Amino acid sequence: MRVRVLSVVLGLAGVLMPGSHVIGQQATAPAAAISPERADEYVEAAVRRLDYLPGEVLIKFKDGVAPDREQRALDAVRSRPSVDNLEWIGEVAILRDASQPDATVLADQLRSQPEVVYAEPNYLRHHFSTPNDPGYAARQWNLQAIDMPRAWDINPGGSPSTIVAVVDTGITTFTGNMTFATWNGTAIQNVSIPFATNPDLSSSRLVLPFDFVTNMGSTVLDTDGHGTHVSSTIGEDTNNGLLDAGIAYNARIMPVKVCMSYWDVQFSFSAGGGRGFVPSESGGCPVIAIGQGIRYAADNGAKVINLSLGGTSPSITEQDAITYAISKGVFVAIAAGNEKLNGNPVEYPAAYAPSLAGVMAVGATNRSGNRAYYSSTGNYVEIAAPGGDSQDSDQFGSGFVWQSTIRPSVSDPDQVVIPRFDLYAEVGISGTSMAAPHVAGLAALLYSQGIKTPASIEQAIKKTAKFMGAPSASDATRSDEFGFGLIQPRTALFGMGIKK
Amino acid sequence: MRLFVCLAFTAAALTVALPCAAAGPWTPARRPGPVFHAYAAVDLDIFNASQTFDAVVGSSHLPAYGGGVDVTDIWKHLFIRVAVTHLSKKGGRVFVDSGQVFPLGIPLTLTMTPIEIGGGWRFAGKRPSRFAPYAGGAALIVPYKETSAFGDAADNVSQSFTGAAVFAGVEASVTRSITVGGEAQFRAIPNALGTAGASQAYNETDLGGVTARVTIGVKLGR
């Protein structure tokens, strides 16, 4: 069973931000990294183009199963692993079996055991960023397209009491240098890498950050830029004369890192003595980390979660975590997928959305108001929002979604050997990864406006959407391209009177 | 329920009026020609769209103020009426989902000014009495406005609806020219609501309901 990437970022254009900020460097902090063995798993996944971490299986045993019965189930695996060697994440156990890298085989063997509720590979969710030329244009057409200025008249940026968790590649919470081992082209070298927080996302608005993939704990470093871009759409500082605007610019943002970037893998690989560059596709978001991140966000006060990631294999671990979040009163926005031209497979976790009230799968529209050419379609697409489109753009990248994030010219592995992550710029990217945070931002505004349950937030967004596309054969109130339509934040926030 | 209230109010008024009429020693002099009865009215409007009004303005029982003129004894005990009342209530916009109401903190002002044009019959006894029960019907023209903060012309409502009312009540003469009275109305203003907003969420389409009215007036012309 193979998983393909969900979130393909179709273009990226970086421009040098006038007066780009280099935050003053502080005390050098020690580098932290995942274990070399773990780094090797990511590298092997990239080399073999696997959509899971090799040799890793997530197991949920039935309630009340004693350790001896768990051991009996594990004995079904050829290597007969010991129950004492399982790593437990809540109710889910991680089995690592180096002797059988094909995790689908391990999962199949374990799934048939009577003590096991489910067993599945630790799937990797992905999103990619591809640089594009810098340029000028009316950058934030996306916010005009959904009439945000009039929505802000009603609710200017939401409330600091509303927390939006960005479960993604992280948002940097640290300013200063950290030393990492990396490959400089000829040798492994310990390099002091500068980091800085986003100058257009006040540090005071970042709450309870946590890293579930690189053992950094409450210090989160975005070494990719995707998570920062997504968080900027949700709530980049606004009306401060700097860079761009975000939708819920008063809401607080919870950076939850669940995705390994290329650089995360490279640093760990080099730290373990690995020579050379890791494959450019290295990295990804293990579903076990996604599940942990979602539960963490729900347990720590988030009211909205954004998931701009996905793959084509369902994961019970992930679905259970989303269901848990809803039960804690959290609305979840999920990118619907960018695979329309790649066979248009069903994408997960987006495909859970129709069966979960309070979860919405978000397709992407372009600057012309049509479906972005890549945006996946199907009966699980519930809503649409601007996501940008390279085929509906110009040489300046005006059709992309522009937000502040790490400057690609100093961090993109295709452009530099030694990166830095302390320079920020307006960057244009397209994808359903960019559409989902528009919905997450709107959900944060609706929550602060008074709609406090995830199911009702979903209804408010659906009922006020502008219908687009051809009515679906099974449900004429929605279309497979746009779901219930393009979000209308102003209408949703304005609510209902007696007659109108 | 509202119909029951209306009928009960009317029955009570008639029950009080008729025995008094039989016992009353007061005998106003009768002169030929119509009588103009002008009055001020205080209404309590109880709307059929109760869930909608409860959600948006906090109550479906709203007071209204106004007045009217009944021209009585046009032909035998026939009278005609023109009356106007005005209702204004502040509330707030909401979102309604599966019966759950989420106030959004956006102020809304509702105003209605129902105009009644109609007539009826006074049930006078053979002997003159200070109590005069009556019943009748009227056409309703209801200018309706709903204005919200942040709303533009497309968001706000300024519209007139039409409907009908039946009413019954009793008028008591305090002096030769001063009257007090009580009246109940049943109003139907169909299809005024229900196409959008909270009324659509609750599937409530009628702007009518039951109105309980108290009047104080003067009689001129006799």
Contacts between the chains, C-beta under 8 A, distances in Angstrom:
chain1	res1	chain2	res2	distance
A	153	B	150	5.7
A	154	B	106	6.7
A	154	B	150	5.0
A	449	B	104	5.2
A	449	B	105	6.8
A	450	B	95	7.5
A	450	B	102	4.9
A	450	B	103	5.5
A	450	B	104	5.0
A	450	B	105	6.0
A	451	B	95	5.4
A	451	B	97	7.9
A	451	B	102	4.6
A	451	B	104	7.6
A	452	B	102	6.8
A	453	B	97	7.9
A	453	B	100	7.4
A	455	B	97	7.2
A	455	B	98	7.9
A	456	B	95	6.7
A	456	B	97	4.1
A	456	B	98	7.8
A	456	B	100	6.5
A	456	B	102	6.3
A	459	B	95	7.9
A	459	B	97	4.6
A	459	B	98	7.9
A	460	B	95	5.3
A	460	B	97	7.2
A	493	B	104	7.2
A	494	B	93	6.6
A	494	B	104	7.8
A	494	B	106	6.8
A	494	B	148	7.4
A	494	B	150	6.6
A	494	B	151	7.4
A	494	B	155	6.7
A	495	B	93	4.2
A	495	B	94	5.7
A	495	B	95	4.7
A	495	B	102	7.8
A	495	B	104	4.3
A	495	B	106	6.5
A	496	B	56	7.4
A	496	B	93	6.1
A	496	B	94	5.6
A	496	B	95	6.1
A	496	B	96	6.1
A	496	B	196	7.7
A	496	B	197	4.5
A	496	B	198	4.4
A	496	B	200	8.0
A	496	B	201	6.6
A	497	B	56	6.0
A	497	B	93	5.6
A	497	B	108	5.3
A	497	B	146	5.1
A	497	B	148	5.9
A	497	B	157	7.2
A	497	B	197	4.9
A	497	B	198	6.8
A	498	B	49	7.5
A	498	B	52	5.5
A	498	B	53	6.9
A	498	B	56	4.9
A	498	B	57	7.5
A	498	B	108	7.9
A	498	B	110	6.4
A	498	B	146	5.8
A	498	B	193	6.7
A	498	B	197	5.7
A	498	B	198	5.9
A	498	B	199	5.8
A	499	B	144	7.5
A	499	B	146	5.7
A	499	B	157	5.0
A	499	B	159	7.9
A	499	B	192	7.5
A	499	B	193	5.6
A	499	B	195	7.6
A	499	B	196	6.6
A	499	B	197	5.1
A	499	B	199	6.1
A	500	B	146	6.7
A	500	B	155	6.4
A	500	B	156	7.7
A	500	B	157	5.5
A	500	B	196	5.0
A	500	B	197	4.7
